Amino acid sequence: MINTKYIWLFVSLIGLVSCNEPEDVLADFNIDTSTEVVPNLTAGSVDFSTYVSVGNSLTAGYTDNALFKAAQENSMPNILSKQFAMVGGGTFTQPLMNDNFGGLILGGNPVISPLTGEQLFTPRLVTTGGAPLALTDVIGPVMPTTDFLLNNPTGPFNNMGVPGAKGYHLIAPGFGNIANFPAAANPYFIRMTGSTPDASVLELAMAQNPTFFTLWAGNNDVLGYAISGGNGSDPITDQTTFNFAISTLVSSLTSNGAKGVMANIPYVTDIPQFTTIPYNALDPNDEDTGPELVAQIPLLNTVFGAINQVFAAIDPSRTITFSTTEANGVVIHDKTLPNLSAQIAGALGASDSFSLFVQSLGLPAEAAPMVAQLMGNAYGQARQANANDLLLLTSKTAIGEVSENSSTALQASNIPKALADQFSVHGITLPLADHWVLLPSEQAEIKAATDAFNTTIKNAADAAGLAFVDANALLSQLASSGLASDNFILTSNLVTGGAFSLDGVHLTARGNAYIANEFMKAIDATYGSNFEASKSLVDIGNYPTNYSPLLQ
């Protein structure tokens, strides 16, 4: 009887439901039956038929410390061009590299720096799941096939992004003339100039009579100084020069009525090139390097103990000590400190105990004055790094390694090789050089210049009625809390964050896709297009965060 009762109740419910329209039933159960109406994509007031992008490596598609074909195909402007093509955009050509090794050669040979003797324009970085590695360390020796003397592509090129270009380089004649290389020409732009080697980037862009443009310039005007550790080899562009370059670029690009988007400069302190290596990288608890460090600490504290007596009398904050239990600050050279070389040498030379210390190292007592002078020279502007210092990502391969140059110099002073090596360890017994460290004063210089340059960029965009992307704010948010898009959260972590490539400076393809979406949102806001409302933004999940070492 119970079962029969429930059967009749069920039949009654069916009868009630059958009397209503399906929409009424769904409404009774609070189910939304509305269908979202997505508008058709429109260009607003923009003519996308001839799109030209002007800028530097961020525009070119440079990633993983190289320019290569797959990365160019995922460049921010190329991503944009595909969306523009849905609403009248034309063909978008790029000066594609010949391979996916990355790197450049000249006349069939690697390009060697006349200053350092090191190879320039090397193949890309890769990862096998851990820290970035040179491609050659994973797959063996490779020779790039892109030769900027022998096999340059034929333009014109819509993507006028030139890796390494500063703002004023974009208006400089001869910047793409191989006769000016290496002093005043850029090999990536040499590939683009063709039969007009003295034409500027701006002139080649304007020769295409663009109807729409993107301009993302100025990053290298501060970045060069930052990635050289503020050592003065690549100074920050002066404000007057920067202002003139931006004014010239904007006035020319808009002279025929073209519309466009500008973006500003991120803070370098927000990118993993400067945030990955901790200031206290000497960790006695590290599984790999800890045991060797712990074994050296008694001697290190003896060596620095003598020097600390001088520091204690003049500036106690410079005291250098090593712990066997806690992470230790790297020993750095700080050019802003008073040079105490003479005081250190004098104090050590006058100490009887120092003579005994020198003899304990296997040197004769007569060597004490010389060793005192050597130590004075080495530690006159030394201190341990603290949380206010930024170590460059490139310092990772140096910290804890022997400097051959330092060791050779000490051996020339009759110091045995084993001892010379012991006193030539980067970041421990040899203060980490200026080009691997951004001091607080240098960070302040960079921030002041970035803020001033960004004011110039924003004022230029506003005056010309251009759309604007605040890349500075976006990358600051990326560094602090991450950026969400689709089902992904991008962070600024190296390798795992998804936004930055393995060089810690340039974006991944996924990062480029995110920025491309921000450019489209800015176009919507300024020119009345509807990329976002029409769901025509790109899905960043369709773009990779790294490239296989086997990609050739």
GIKA-V613230 format. One record per backbone hydrogen bond with DSSP energy under -0.5 kcal/mol. CO is the residue of the C=O (numbers start at 0). NH is the residue of the N-H. If there is no record, write none. Layout:
# GIKA-V613230
CO_NH + CO_NH
This chain:
# GIKA-V613230
0_4 + 1_5 + 2_6 + 3_7 + 4_8 + 5_9 + 6_10 + 7_11 + 8_12 + 9_13 + 10_14 + 11_15 + 12_16 + 13_17 + 14_18 + 15_18 + 16_19 + 20_24 + 21_25 + 22_26 + 23_27 + 24_28 + 25_30 + 26_29 + 29_31 + 35_37 + 36_38 + 41_529 + 42_45 + 45_47 + 47_89 + 49_210 + 49_211 + 51_213 + 52_159 + 53_215 + 54_161 + 55_58 + 55_59 + 56_60 + 56_61 + 58_76 + 62_65 + 63_124 + 65_62 + 65_67 + 67_71 + 68_72 + 69_73 + 70_73 + 71_74 + 74_78 + 75_79 + 76_80 + 77_81 + 78_82 + 79_82 + 79_83 + 80_84 + 82_85 + 83_86 + 83_88 + 84_87 + 90_92 + 92_157 + 92_158 + 93_95 + 98_68 + 100_123 + 103_110 + 104_147 + 105_108 + 108_105 + 109_111 + 110_119 + 112_116 + 117_112 + 119_110 + 120_103 + 123_134 + 125_132 + 132_125 + 133_136 + 133_137 + 134_137 + 134_138 + 135_139 + 141_143 + 144_146 + 145_104 + 145_147 + 146_150 + 157_52 + 157_159 + 159_54 + 160_162 + 161_164 + 165_168 + 165_169 + 166_169 + 167_170 + 168_171 + 169_201 + 171_174 + 173_176 + 174_185 + 175_177 + 176_179 + 177_180 + 179_183 + 179_184 + 185_188 + 185_189 + 186_190 + 188_191 + 188_192 + 189_192 + 189_193 + 192_195 + 195_198 + 196_175 + 197_173 + 199_203 + 200_204 + 201_205 + 202_206 + 204_207 + 205_208 + 210_258 + 211_51 + 212_260 + 213_53 + 214_262 + 215_55 + 217_220 + 217_221 + 218_221 + 218_222 + 219_223 + 220_236 + 221_225 + 222_226 + 223_227 + 224_229 + 225_228 + 227_230 + 237_241 + 238_242 + 239_243 + 240_244 + 241_245 + 242_246 + 243_247 + 244_248 + 245_249 + 246_250 + 247_251 + 248_252 + 249_253 + 251_254 + 253_256 + 258_212 + 259_466 + 260_214 + 261_468 + 266_269 + 267_270 + 270_273 + 271_275 + 272_392 + 275_277 + 276_390 + 277_280 + 278_280 + 278_329 + 280_282 + 281_283 + 281_327 + 282_285 + 285_289 + 288_292 + 289_293 + 290_294 + 291_295 + 292_295 + 292_296 + 293_297 + 295_299 + 296_300 + 297_301 + 298_302 + 299_303 + 300_304 + 301_305 + 302_305 + 302_306 + 303_307 + 304_308 + 305_309 + 306_309 + 306_310 + 307_311 + 308_312 + 309_313 + 310_314 + 314_317 + 315_318 + 318_320 + 327_281 + 329_331 + 329_384 + 330_431 + 331_333 + 331_382 + 332_334 + 333_336 + 337_339 + 339_343 + 340_344 + 341_345 + 342_346 + 343_347 + 344_348 + 345_349 + 347_350 + 349_351 + 350_354 + 351_355 + 352_356 + 353_357 + 354_358 + 355_359 + 356_360 + 357_360 + 357_362 + 358_361 + 363_366 + 364_367 + 366_370 + 367_371 + 368_372 + 369_373 + 370_374 + 371_375 + 372_376 + 373_377 + 374_378 + 375_379 + 378_381 + 379_339 + 380_333 + 382_331 + 385_388 + 389_437 + 390_276 + 391_394 + 392_395 + 393_396 + 394_397 + 394_398 + 397_400 + 400_425 + 401_403 + 402_406 + 403_407 + 404_408 + 405_409 + 406_410 + 407_411 + 409_412 + 409_414 + 410_413 + 413_415 + 415_419 + 416_420 + 417_421 + 418_422 + 420_423 + 423_402 + 423_425 + 424_427 + 424_428 + 424_429 + 425_399 + 426_330 + 428_430 + 429_426 + 431_332 + 432_435 + 433_436 + 435_391 + 436_438 + 437_389 + 438_442 + 439_443 + 440_444 + 441_445 + 442_446 + 443_447 + 444_448 + 445_449 + 446_450 + 447_451 + 448_452 + 449_453 + 450_454 + 451_455 + 452_456 + 453_457 + 454_458 + 455_459 + 456_460 + 457_461 + 458_462 + 459_463 + 460_464 + 460_465 + 461_464 + 466_261 + 468_263 + 468_470 + 469_473 + 470_474 + 471_475 + 472_476 + 473_477 + 474_478 + 475_479 + 476_480 + 476_481 + 477_491 + 482_489 + 484_487 + 487_484 + 489_482 + 490_498 + 492_496 + 493_495 + 496_490 + 498_507 + 500_503 + 503_272 + 505_500 + 507_511 + 508_512 + 509_513 + 510_514 + 511_515 + 512_516 + 513_517 + 514_518 + 515_519 + 516_520 + 517_521 + 518_522 + 519_523 + 520_524 + 521_525 + 522_526 + 522_528 + 523_527 + 526_44 + 529_533 + 530_535 + 530_536 + 531_534 + 537_539 + 538_541 + 539_542 + 543_509 + 547_550 + 551_99
